[in-house]
């Protein structure tokens, strides 16, 4: 069974570094999980007027306001089928700053939209379209966020980008160091840089029957 990233990238998937193919090539059918542990060299945020964005984001595990260096980091990727029958992959990131912070996301492949949809936070209120590509220099995976939609009960609307951020993520494998590297930048077209981090980690593959209940969101959103 192909992973959601294979479906989204098509033939481009085979242009990725073999270690990146392995990391993003598994599905719920494989009954495995990928746990990455390492350090973020730097976590940063924008100017002081961007802090309200970050405090609101921390409430739902989307962004947070701390800055720090050499921060212990963990990322958990599990593949499972959600309650609506959709193949889902978790991105559960834990940062051991002075206050432990989480940054949670749940990705599906939308056949209707022909791309990855990233549900952000614990309650999947925000659905973000993700464009995927292969970084020509590193053969890593690039993810760029696009249109965003907010869902809460019967309420549904396109989220205005003036009040949100555009994320750019690149993850690649550093053969010399034997580590995965990641760099994330979130910016707002008017307010400028909001939040980001960069660092490295190594991964452990674990066998499991199903993704742990604690790794799943508090609420699932059927609309993409």
KAVEN-V355791 format. One record per helix or strand. SS is the DSSP state (H for helix, E for strand). FROM is the first residue (numbers start at 1). TO is the last residue. Records with the same first field share a line. If there is no record, write none. Layout:
SS->FROM-TO / FROM-TO
//
This chain:
H->4-15 / 18-23 / 28-30 / 48-59 / 161-163 / 213-215
E->32-45 / 68-81 / 87-96 / 100-110 / 115-120 / 126-134 / 141-152 / 155-158 / 166-174 / 179-188 / 192-207
//
